[in-house]
Amino acid sequence: MGRRGLALMLALAAAPAGAAELRVCADPNNMPFSNAKGEGFENKLVERIAADWGRTVQYTWWAQRRGNVRNTLKAGECDLIPGIGSAVEMVGTTRPYYRARYMFVTRADRSLDIAGFDDPRLRTLKIGVQMVGDDGSNTPPAHALAKRGIVDNVRGYLIYGDYAEHDPQAAIVRAVAAGEVDVALVWGPTAQWYAKSSAVPLKLTPTPWLDGPQLPMQFDVSMGVRREDDKLRAELNAWLTAHRDEVEALLARYR
């Protein structure tokens, strides 16, 4: 029996019976990951899993901000959060289903070709960077710039954005297209998604995967369940193993 056949048998054996709903917590305005219209790749993924298990998806919508795990999964509002870092310790994580890193985003017509944090031009160019807040819990690129003393020419764009607007994370990519910043450092899936619809051609260059031993720029992403929910985690792992090619095709559609 081949690998795919064995994986399929594992998935079928693990498929839960009897439950009518797959209870999922997701962000209602966070493309390309998820939104309330079900257009994100995480929407498509959990809906595909639920269909295989004979369930429907019941969403609890909650912005993916600080405290969302505490207020959703740990509060019993749902059983599953898609798209969570594989190394997050406060939840039980499945096997990773994708890996991504940060990107340098520039206008194609500028031909800047920046590929590393030690490029001397970063000391004079206007730089956009995704930020979490002002308490030190910022994104890895923000820390990489700060440790080099690159601060005064940096403009921060909150990861969460303005939820009153459609596509709140798009602002940093649009700032590059509009020439408001010369280069931006953006999480890969977000950069890819908004660059594809930009009227101005943009160039995306991956950052180095590691900036010193303590500052990775590349991360594995999993689904999160409650740490004690070994049964659901095993079921999800079996499904992800059996449907690896399908998951990769879904991710490819979202770049």
C-alpha positions in Angstrom: 0.0 0.0 0.0 1.4 3.4 -1.0 1.7 6.5 1.2 -1.5 8.1 0.0 -3.5 4.9 0.4 -2.3 4.5 4.0 -2.9 8.2 4.8 -6.5 7.9 3.4 -7.2 4.8 5.6 -5.9 6.8 8.6 -8.1 9.7 7.8 -11.2 7.5 7.3 -10.5 5.7 10.5 -10.1 8.9 12.4 -13.1 10.7 10.9 -15.4 11.7 13.8 -19.0 10.5 13.8 -22.1 11.9 15.4 -21.1 15.6 15.7 -23.2 17.9 13.5 -21.0 21.0 13.6 -17.3 21.8 13.4 -17.0 24.9 15.7 -14.4 27.3 14.3 -13.2 30.7 15.5 -12.0 32.9 12.7 -11.3 36.5 11.9 -14.2 38.1 9.9 -12.0 40.6 8.1 -8.5 39.2 7.5 -8.0 38.3 3.9 -6.4 36.2 2.4 -6.9 34.1 5.5 -10.5 34.4 6.4 -13.5 36.7 6.3 -17.2 36.6 7.2 -18.1 35.9 3.5 -16.0 32.7 3.6 -13.6 33.9 0.9 -10.3 33.1 2.7 -8.2 30.0 2.3 -8.7 29.1 5.9 -12.5 29.3 5.4 -12.1 27.0 2.4 -9.9 24.6 4.3 -12.1 24.2 7.4 -15.2 23.9 5.2 -13.6 21.2 3.2 -12.7 19.3 6.4 -16.2 19.7 7.7 -17.7 18.4 4.5 -15.5 15.3 4.6 -16.7 14.6 8.2 -20.4 15.2 7.4 -20.5 18.4 9.4 -21.3 22.0 8.9 -19.0 24.8 10.0 -20.3 27.0 12.9 -18.2 30.2 13.1 -17.5 32.4 16.0 -16.1 35.6 14.5 -13.4 37.3 16.5 -10.7 39.6 15.3 -7.3 37.9 15.4 -5.9 40.3 18.0 -4.2 39.8 21.4 -6.5 37.8 23.7 -8.4 36.1 20.9 -7.3 32.6 22.0 -8.3 33.3 25.6 -11.6 34.7 24.6 -12.5 32.1 22.0 -10.9 28.7 22.2 -10.1 28.7 25.9 -13.5 30.1 26.7 -15.2 27.2 24.9 -16.7 29.4 22.1 -15.1 27.1 19.5 -13.0 23.9 19.2 -10.6 25.0 16.4 -8.7 28.0 15.3 -7.1 27.7 11.8 -3.9 29.6 11.0 -1.9 29.7 14.2 1.8 29.5 14.7 3.0 25.9 15.1 5.2 26.9 18.1 2.4 28.6 20.0 2.4 26.9 23.4 -1.0 28.0 24.7 -2.8 25.7 22.3 -2.4 22.2 20.9 -1.2 22.6 17.3 -1.6 20.2 14.4 1.1 19.3 12.0 2.0 22.4 9.9 0.1 22.8 6.7 2.2 25.6 5.3 5.3 27.6 5.9 5.9 31.3 5.1 8.3 34.1 5.7 8.3 37.9 5.5 8.8 39.7 2.1 10.5 42.9 1.0 7.9 44.6 -1.2 9.0 47.3 -3.7 7.7 48.8 -6.9 9.0 46.8 -9.9 9.9 50.0 -11.7 12.3 51.1 -8.9 14.5 48.0 -9.4 15.7 48.2 -5.8 16.3 44.5 -5.4 16.7 44.6 -1.7 17.1 41.1 -0.2 18.7 41.6 3.2 18.6 43.7 6.3 22.2 44.9 6.0 21.6 46.6 2.7 22.9 50.2 3.3 20.0 51.7 1.4 17.7 50.7 4.2 19.2 53.6 6.3 17.9 56.2 3.9 14.9 54.7 2.1 11.4 55.2 3.5 10.4 51.8 5.0 7.0 50.4 5.9 6.9 47.7 8.5 4.1 45.7 10.1 3.8 46.4 13.8 1.9 44.8 16.6 2.2 47.6 19.2 4.6 49.8 21.1 5.4 47.4 24.0 8.2 45.4 22.4 6.0 42.6 21.0 6.6 43.6 17.4 7.1 41.7 14.2 10.6 40.1 13.5 11.3 42.6 10.7 10.6 45.5 13.1 13.1 44.1 15.6 15.7 43.4 12.8 15.6 47.0 11.8 15.6 48.4 15.3 18.7 46.4 16.3 20.6 48.0 13.4 19.4 51.5 14.6 17.1 51.9 11.6 14.2 53.7 13.2 13.8 57.3 12.1 12.9 56.4 8.5 10.5 53.6 9.4 6.7 54.0 9.3 4.6 51.4 11.2 1.4 49.8 9.9 -0.6 47.9 12.5 -1.1 44.3 11.6 -4.7 44.5 12.7 -5.4 47.6 10.6 -8.6 49.6 10.8 -11.4 47.0 11.1 -13.9 49.7 10.0 -12.4 49.3 6.5 -12.5 46.5 4.0 -9.1 44.7 3.8 -7.5 46.4 6.7 -4.1 44.8 6.1 -3.8 46.1 2.6 -2.6 49.6 3.6 1.1 48.7 3.8 1.1 47.2 0.3 -0.8 50.0 -1.1 1.6 52.5 0.4 4.4 50.9 -1.7 2.3 51.2 -4.8 1.5 54.8 -4.1 5.1 55.7 -3.4 4.4 56.6 0.2 7.2 54.2 1.2 10.0 52.9 -0.9 10.0 49.3 0.6 7.8 47.5 3.0 8.3 44.3 5.1 5.2 42.3 5.0 4.1 38.8 6.0 4.4 36.6 2.9 0.7 35.5 2.4 -0.5 39.0 2.9 2.1 40.5 0.6 1.3 38.0 -2.2 -2.4 38.5 -1.9 -2.5 42.2 -2.2 0.4 42.5 -4.6 -1.5 40.4 -7.2 -4.3 43.0 -7.4 -2.1 46.1 -7.4 -2.5 48.4 -10.4 1.2 49.1 -10.0 3.5 46.1 -10.6 5.2 45.1 -7.3 8.2 43.0 -6.7 8.3 40.6 -3.7 11.6 39.3 -2.4 11.8 36.9 0.5 13.8 38.1 3.5 16.6 35.8 4.8 14.8 33.0 6.8 16.9 33.9 9.9 18.4 37.1 11.1 20.8 35.9 13.8 20.1 32.9 16.1 17.2 34.5 17.9 15.2 36.1 15.1 13.6 33.8 12.6 11.7 35.4 9.7 10.1 32.1 8.6 7.4 30.2 10.5 5.3 27.0 10.3 1.6 27.5 10.5 -0.9 24.9 12.0 -4.4 24.7 13.3 -4.9 25.2 17.0 -7.1 23.2 19.4 -7.3 23.1 23.2 -4.2 21.4 24.5 -6.1 18.6 26.1 -8.1 17.9 23.0 -5.9 15.1 21.7 -8.7 13.4 19.8 -9.5 16.4 17.6 -5.9 17.1 17.0 -5.3 13.5 15.9 -8.3 13.7 13.6 -7.1 16.9 12.0 -3.6 15.5 11.6 -4.9 12.4 9.8 -7.0 14.6 7.5 -4.1 16.9 6.7 -1.9 13.9 5.9 -4.4 12.3 3.6 -5.2 15.5 1.8 -1.8 17.1 1.6 -1.9 17.6 -2.2 -5.3 19.1 -2.0 -4.2 21.5 0.7 -1.2 22.6 -1.3 -3.4 23.2 -4.4 -5.7 25.4 -2.3 -2.7 27.4 -1.0 -1.4 27.8 -4.5 -4.7 29.3 -5.6 -4.2 32.0 -3.0 -0.5 32.4 -3.9 
